[in-house]
Amino acid sequence: MEEIKPVGLINDKKKKNFYIDKFKVFLTSDKNVQVYISRKHRNGAGKYKINNVNINNKKIVLSLDFNIDMFETGAAVMNQRILFFRVQPNCKIIEVILSDQSRK
């Protein structure tokens, strides 16, 4: 499957709204949602777990660990993730930090 671009936190409002509309994300009525597209993982299995959240005023840095449980298989085709984060009004995620725990 072709890579989804751009990878990373989507700041362009038009691109962000494209993904919100395409995947029918209705997390809030005003769509106060931020979008993150992951890099490719080595297989389709696995999920993200929140490791840490740092908040400085209204700016958020989110740390996530990518984990593959022993019973998950890598048969899925899609090895990227599109993550949708609901944020409070006037708050903004400024950075998403990923670590791949499955490679350890």
C-alpha positions as CSV (number, residue, x, y, z in Angstrom):
1,M,0.0,0.0,0.0
2,E,1.2,3.5,-0.8
3,E,2.6,5.7,2.0
4,I,0.2,8.3,3.4
5,K,1.8,11.8,3.2
6,P,2.7,14.0,4.9
7,V,4.0,12.0,7.9
8,G,3.7,13.8,11.3
9,L,1.5,16.3,12.9
10,I,-0.8,17.9,10.3
11,N,-1.0,21.6,10.8
12,D,-2.5,22.5,7.4
13,K,-6.2,23.1,8.1
14,K,-7.3,21.9,4.6
15,K,-5.4,18.6,4.9
16,K,-6.5,18.1,8.5
17,N,-10.2,18.6,7.6
18,F,-9.7,16.2,4.6
19,Y,-8.7,13.3,7.0
20,I,-11.4,14.3,9.6
21,D,-14.1,14.2,6.9
22,K,-12.7,11.1,5.1
23,F,-12.7,9.0,8.2
24,K,-15.9,10.4,9.6
25,V,-14.4,11.7,12.8
26,F,-17.0,13.2,15.1
27,L,-15.0,13.5,18.3
28,T,-16.5,16.9,19.0
29,S,-19.2,19.0,17.5
30,D,-16.8,21.8,16.6
31,K,-14.1,19.3,15.4
32,N,-11.4,20.6,17.7
33,V,-9.3,17.7,16.6
34,Q,-5.6,17.3,15.7
35,V,-4.4,14.8,13.2
36,Y,-1.1,12.8,13.3
37,I,0.1,10.4,10.5
38,S,2.6,7.9,11.6
39,R,5.6,6.7,9.7
40,K,5.5,3.1,8.4
41,H,5.9,0.3,11.0
42,R,7.4,-3.0,10.0
43,N,4.0,-4.7,10.0
44,G,0.3,-3.9,10.4
45,A,-0.1,-5.3,13.9
46,G,0.3,-3.2,17.0
47,K,-1.2,-0.1,18.7
48,Y,-0.1,3.0,20.5
49,K,-0.1,3.5,24.2
50,I,0.2,6.9,25.8
51,N,3.6,7.1,27.6
52,N,3.7,10.7,28.8
53,V,1.8,14.0,28.3
54,N,3.6,17.3,29.0
55,I,1.6,20.4,29.2
56,N,3.1,23.9,29.1
57,N,0.4,26.5,29.3
58,K,-1.8,25.4,26.4
59,K,0.8,23.6,24.4
60,I,1.0,19.8,24.6
61,V,3.8,17.4,23.9
62,L,2.5,13.8,23.6
63,S,4.7,10.7,23.9
64,L,3.5,7.4,22.6
65,D,4.8,3.9,22.6
66,F,4.0,1.5,19.7
67,N,3.5,-2.0,21.0
68,I,2.8,-5.3,19.5
69,D,1.2,-7.9,21.8
70,M,2.3,-11.5,21.5
71,F,-1.1,-12.6,20.1
72,E,-1.4,-9.9,17.4
73,T,-0.5,-10.9,13.9
74,G,1.2,-8.8,11.2
75,A,-1.2,-9.8,8.5
76,A,-2.8,-6.3,8.1
77,V,-1.9,-4.4,5.0
78,M,-1.8,-0.9,6.5
79,N,1.4,-0.3,8.5
80,Q,0.8,3.4,9.1
81,R,-1.7,4.9,11.5
82,I,-3.8,8.0,11.3
83,L,-4.3,9.2,14.9
84,F,-7.0,11.7,15.9
85,F,-6.6,13.7,19.1
86,R,-9.4,15.7,20.7
87,V,-8.0,18.8,22.4
88,Q,-9.7,21.4,24.5
89,P,-10.5,24.8,23.0
90,N,-7.4,27.0,22.6
91,C,-5.1,24.0,23.3
92,K,-2.7,22.6,20.7
93,I,-0.5,19.6,20.4
94,I,2.8,20.9,19.3
95,E,4.8,17.6,19.1
96,V,4.1,13.9,19.0
97,I,7.1,11.7,20.1
98,L,6.9,8.0,19.1
99,S,9.0,5.1,20.4
100,D,8.7,1.7,18.9
101,Q,8.7,-0.8,21.8
102,S,8.2,-3.7,19.4
103,R,11.9,-3.4,18.2
104,K,13.4,-3.8,21.6
